[in-house]
Amino acid sequence: MAKRKLNLDIGGKITELESAMEKFKIKNILYKTVFRGKGLEFDGYRVYTPDDDASTIDWKASARSDRLLVKKFVEERDLKIIFLIDVSENMVFGSTKKLKCEYAAELSASLAHLIMGSNDKIGFVFYNEGIRDAVINAKTGKKRFSHFISKLSDVSLYGGSSNLQKTLDYLMKVLDDSVSAVIIISDFLKINKKLQNTLRLFSGRFETIGFRISDPLDKTLPNVKGEVVLEDPKTREQLIVDPSITRKQYEKNTKKKDREIKKIFENSNADLKEINTSKPFVPEIASFLKSRIEKGKSITP
């Protein structure tokens, strides 16, 4: 990565996501759906009006009163969101127009811009086998956003193995309860069941959302004729394989890993959204937030 410049379109993706938020009419209730229980305080009920989103109706309360009611919230304090971004060698990989790390950088920047647009604060941690860089005193403003973009674009940060367990252990010690939520962006290919207890404790303290960035080759081998050479980037050991022969077993293994990752997040009460680099992330993110509204995952008193 030392001589390579990242292929990023930060401005374009920010514009796309902002437009999608308006289209889905969810920008104004972003924090009620994503960071439930943080930053806003329940303040009773009011009668539903045609200007309200129907998904905000509290059906149990409405049934008791024979009127359609929606919950009222008041701002408790500014939100503090920490981005936890995997910059390991696993993320420096791609078979589409974007490496996973480039895709992750554009996603991170777009979400950060959305958050800071509401005058809420961000901090960030870049990790591989340890902490590569960290700014955990969450702030808002152009200077903080520029600093974040600069770090996302710094190719010298990328490389090494990935150790989310070690990173979460560290953050449990240094983050205080003023942090509203943590957004983890990774391919999560290096996690296993040993992480589950740590992630459960972590998500018990902080609203935790994982965005899993995957590449088509994380799912299946390419449909090519003949043999291909695979090389271990660390040991330089090479292996000759025929994709047509090994594809079935490869897909079986990747599906098993997919199930393991999903189960770890489910059992830890942390949310997980997978996005493949073969698809634009903006519709995926907008759909993800909209689905949370429809499922009633809003702030509860």
C-alpha positions as CSV (number, residue, x, y, z in Angstrom):
1,M,0.0,0.0,0.0
2,A,3.0,2.3,0.4
3,K,2.9,3.7,-3.2
4,R,-0.8,3.2,-4.0
5,K,-3.3,6.1,-3.8
6,L,-6.8,5.1,-2.7
7,N,-9.5,5.4,-5.2
8,L,-12.1,7.5,-3.2
9,D,-15.1,9.6,-4.2
10,I,-16.0,11.0,-0.8
11,G,-17.9,14.0,-2.0
12,G,-20.0,12.0,-4.5
13,K,-21.0,9.4,-1.9
14,I,-21.9,12.0,0.7
15,T,-24.2,13.7,-1.7
16,E,-25.8,10.3,-2.7
17,L,-26.5,9.3,0.9
18,E,-27.9,12.7,1.9
19,S,-30.3,12.5,-1.1
20,A,-31.3,9.0,-0.1
21,M,-32.1,10.0,3.4
22,E,-34.4,12.7,2.1
23,K,-36.0,10.4,-0.3
24,F,-36.8,7.8,2.3
25,K,-37.9,10.6,4.7
26,I,-35.8,9.1,7.5
27,K,-33.1,11.8,8.0
28,N,-35.0,13.5,10.8
29,I,-35.5,10.3,12.8
30,L,-32.1,8.8,12.0
31,Y,-31.0,8.7,15.7
32,K,-34.3,7.3,16.8
33,T,-33.7,4.3,14.6
34,V,-30.0,3.8,14.7
35,F,-28.9,4.9,18.1
36,R,-32.0,4.0,20.1
37,G,-31.8,4.7,23.8
38,K,-28.9,7.2,23.3
39,G,-29.0,10.9,23.0
40,L,-32.8,11.3,23.2
41,E,-35.1,11.0,26.2
42,F,-38.7,9.8,26.2
43,D,-41.2,12.7,26.9
44,G,-44.6,11.2,26.7
45,Y,-47.1,10.8,23.9
46,R,-48.9,13.1,21.4
47,V,-51.7,12.5,18.9
48,Y,-50.6,11.3,15.5
49,T,-50.9,13.8,12.6
50,P,-50.7,13.2,8.8
51,D,-47.3,14.8,8.8
52,D,-45.9,12.1,11.0
53,D,-44.3,8.9,9.7
54,A,-46.7,6.0,10.2
55,S,-43.9,3.8,11.5
56,T,-43.6,6.1,14.6
57,I,-47.1,5.1,15.9
58,D,-47.0,3.3,19.2
59,W,-49.7,0.7,18.6
60,K,-50.0,-0.5,22.2
61,A,-50.5,3.0,23.6
62,S,-52.9,3.8,20.8
63,A,-55.0,0.7,21.6
64,R,-55.3,1.7,25.2
65,S,-56.5,5.3,24.4
66,D,-58.5,4.7,21.2
67,R,-56.4,7.3,19.5
68,L,-53.3,7.0,17.3
69,L,-50.4,8.1,19.4
70,V,-46.7,8.7,18.7
71,K,-43.9,9.0,21.2
72,K,-42.3,12.4,21.9
73,F,-38.6,12.7,22.6
74,V,-36.5,15.6,23.8
75,E,-32.8,16.0,23.3
76,E,-30.8,14.8,26.3
77,R,-27.4,15.7,25.0
78,D,-25.2,15.7,21.9
79,L,-24.5,12.3,20.5
80,K,-20.9,11.0,20.5
81,I,-20.3,8.3,17.9
82,I,-17.0,6.4,17.6
83,F,-16.0,4.8,14.3
84,L,-14.0,1.6,14.7
85,I,-12.4,0.8,11.3
86,D,-10.5,-2.3,10.3
87,V,-7.4,-1.3,8.3
88,S,-5.8,-4.8,8.2
89,E,-4.5,-6.4,5.0
90,N,-7.8,-8.3,4.7
91,M,-9.4,-5.0,3.8
92,V,-6.7,-4.2,1.2
93,F,-8.4,-6.6,-1.3
94,G,-10.9,-6.3,-4.0
95,S,-12.1,-7.9,-7.3
96,T,-14.5,-5.0,-8.1
97,K,-13.8,-1.3,-8.9
98,K,-13.2,-0.7,-5.2
99,L,-11.0,-2.4,-2.6
100,K,-12.8,-3.2,0.6
101,C,-10.9,-0.5,2.4
102,E,-11.8,2.1,-0.3
103,Y,-15.5,1.1,0.0
104,A,-15.3,1.2,3.8
105,A,-13.7,4.7,3.7
106,E,-16.4,6.1,1.5
107,L,-19.1,4.5,3.8
108,S,-17.4,5.9,6.9
109,A,-17.1,9.4,5.5
110,S,-20.7,9.5,4.4
111,L,-22.0,8.3,7.7
112,A,-19.8,10.7,9.6
113,H,-20.9,13.7,7.4
114,L,-24.6,12.7,8.1
115,I,-23.9,12.6,11.9
116,M,-21.9,15.8,12.0
117,G,-24.6,17.5,9.9
118,S,-26.8,17.3,13.0
119,N,-24.1,18.9,15.1
120,D,-23.3,15.5,16.8
121,K,-19.8,14.4,17.5
122,I,-17.5,11.7,16.1
123,G,-14.3,10.1,17.2
124,F,-12.4,7.3,15.4
125,V,-10.2,4.3,15.9
126,F,-8.2,2.5,13.2
127,Y,-7.1,-1.0,14.1
128,N,-5.4,-4.0,12.7
129,E,-3.5,-6.4,15.2
130,G,-3.6,-3.4,17.5
131,I,-4.5,0.3,17.5
132,R,-3.0,2.1,14.4
133,D,-4.5,5.5,15.2
134,A,-7.1,6.8,17.6
135,V,-8.9,10.0,18.3
136,I,-11.6,9.1,20.9
137,N,-12.4,12.6,22.2
138,A,-15.5,13.0,20.0
139,K,-15.9,16.4,18.4
140,T,-17.9,18.0,15.6
141,G,-16.9,20.7,13.0
142,K,-15.1,20.9,9.7
143,K,-11.7,20.5,11.3
144,R,-12.6,17.1,12.8
145,F,-14.2,16.0,9.6
146,S,-11.1,16.9,7.5
147,H,-8.9,15.1,10.0
148,F,-11.1,12.0,9.6
149,I,-10.9,12.1,5.8
150,S,-7.2,12.6,5.9
151,K,-6.8,9.5,8.0
152,L,-9.1,7.4,5.9
153,S,-7.0,8.4,2.9
154,D,-3.6,7.6,4.5
155,V,-2.3,4.4,2.8
156,S,0.4,4.0,5.4
157,L,-2.3,3.0,8.0
158,Y,-3.3,-0.1,6.0
159,G,-1.8,-3.6,6.5
160,G,-1.1,-6.2,9.1
161,S,-3.5,-8.8,10.6
162,S,-6.8,-8.0,12.3
163,N,-7.6,-8.4,16.0
164,L,-11.0,-7.0,17.0
165,Q,-10.9,-8.8,20.4
166,K,-7.8,-6.9,21.5
167,T,-9.3,-3.7,20.2
168,L,-12.6,-4.0,22.0
169,D,-10.7,-4.9,25.2
170,Y,-8.8,-1.7,24.9
171,L,-11.9,0.5,24.1
172,M,-13.7,-1.0,27.1
173,K,-11.0,0.6,29.3
174,V,-10.7,4.0,27.6
175,L,-14.3,4.9,26.4
176,D,-16.6,6.4,29.0
177,D,-20.4,6.2,29.2
178,S,-20.8,9.6,27.4
179,V,-20.2,7.6,24.1
180,S,-23.6,7.0,22.5
181,A,-22.7,4.4,19.9
182,V,-19.8,2.6,18.2
183,I,-19.9,1.8,14.5
184,I,-17.6,-1.1,13.5
185,I,-16.6,-1.4,9.9
186,S,-14.8,-4.5,8.8
187,D,-15.1,-7.7,6.8
188,F,-15.1,-9.6,10.1
189,L,-13.4,-12.6,8.5
190,K,-10.9,-12.9,11.3
191,I,-13.4,-13.1,14.2
192,N,-14.5,-16.3,15.9
193,K,-16.8,-17.4,18.7
194,K,-14.2,-16.4,21.3
195,L,-15.1,-12.8,20.5
196,Q,-18.8,-13.3,21.4
197,N,-18.5,-12.6,25.2
198,T,-16.4,-9.5,24.7
199,L,-18.8,-8.1,22.0
200,R,-21.8,-8.8,24.3
201,L,-20.2,-6.9,27.1
202,F,-19.2,-4.1,24.7
203,S,-22.7,-3.8,23.1
204,G,-24.2,-3.8,26.6
205,R,-22.4,-0.5,27.3
206,F,-22.6,1.1,23.9
207,E,-25.1,0.9,21.0
208,T,-23.1,-1.2,18.6
209,I,-23.6,-1.6,14.8
210,G,-21.4,-3.6,12.6
211,F,-21.1,-2.9,8.8
212,R,-19.6,-5.9,7.2
213,I,-17.8,-5.1,3.9
214,S,-17.5,-8.2,1.6
215,D,-16.1,-8.8,-1.8
216,P,-17.6,-11.2,-4.4
217,L,-14.5,-13.4,-4.0
218,D,-15.3,-13.7,-0.3
219,K,-18.3,-15.8,-1.4
220,T,-17.1,-17.8,-4.4
221,L,-14.2,-18.4,-6.7
222,P,-14.1,-16.9,-10.1
223,N,-15.6,-18.8,-13.0
224,V,-12.4,-19.3,-15.0
225,K,-11.0,-22.2,-17.0
226,G,-7.8,-23.8,-16.0
227,E,-5.7,-23.4,-12.8
228,V,-4.8,-20.3,-10.8
229,V,-2.0,-19.7,-8.4
230,L,-2.8,-18.5,-4.8
231,E,-0.1,-17.0,-2.7
232,D,0.0,-16.4,1.1
233,P,1.0,-12.7,1.4
234,K,3.0,-13.4,4.6
235,T,4.8,-16.6,3.8
236,R,4.8,-16.3,0.0
237,E,3.8,-20.0,-0.1
238,Q,2.0,-20.7,-3.3
239,L,-0.8,-23.1,-4.1
240,I,-2.1,-24.2,-7.5
241,V,-5.9,-24.7,-7.6
242,D,-8.6,-25.4,-10.2
243,P,-11.6,-23.2,-9.3
244,S,-14.0,-25.6,-11.1
245,I,-13.0,-28.4,-8.7
246,T,-12.6,-26.4,-5.4
247,R,-15.5,-23.9,-5.8
248,K,-18.1,-26.1,-4.1
249,Q,-16.0,-26.7,-1.0
250,Y,-14.9,-23.0,-1.0
251,E,-18.6,-21.9,-1.1
252,K,-19.5,-24.3,1.7
253,N,-16.7,-22.9,3.9
254,T,-17.7,-19.3,3.2
255,K,-21.3,-19.9,4.0
256,K,-20.3,-21.5,7.3
257,K,-18.2,-18.4,8.1
258,D,-21.1,-16.2,7.2
259,R,-23.4,-18.0,9.6
260,E,-20.8,-17.9,12.4
261,I,-20.4,-14.1,12.0
262,K,-24.1,-13.5,12.0
263,K,-24.6,-15.7,15.1
264,I,-21.9,-13.9,17.0
265,F,-23.6,-10.5,16.4
266,E,-27.1,-11.9,17.2
267,N,-25.9,-13.5,20.4
268,S,-24.2,-10.3,21.4
269,N,-27.3,-8.1,20.9
270,A,-25.3,-6.0,18.3
271,D,-26.7,-5.2,14.9
272,L,-25.0,-6.3,11.7
273,K,-25.5,-5.2,8.1
274,E,-23.5,-6.8,5.3
275,I,-22.8,-4.8,2.1
276,N,-21.0,-6.3,-0.9
277,T,-18.6,-4.1,-2.9
278,S,-20.3,-5.2,-6.1
279,K,-23.3,-3.0,-5.1
280,P,-23.6,0.7,-4.3
281,F,-23.8,1.1,-0.5
282,V,-26.1,4.1,-0.5
283,P,-29.4,2.2,-1.3
284,E,-28.2,-0.5,1.1
285,I,-27.8,1.9,4.0
286,A,-31.0,3.7,3.3
287,S,-32.9,0.4,3.1
288,F,-31.2,-0.8,6.3
289,L,-32.3,2.3,8.3
290,K,-35.8,2.1,6.8
291,S,-36.2,-1.6,7.8
292,R,-35.2,-0.7,11.4
293,I,-38.1,1.8,11.4
294,E,-40.5,-0.7,10.0
295,K,-39.5,-3.3,12.6
296,G,-40.1,-0.8,15.4
297,K,-36.5,-0.5,16.4
298,S,-36.9,3.0,17.7
299,I,-35.9,4.5,21.0
300,T,-37.8,3.1,23.9
301,P,-38.3,4.7,27.3
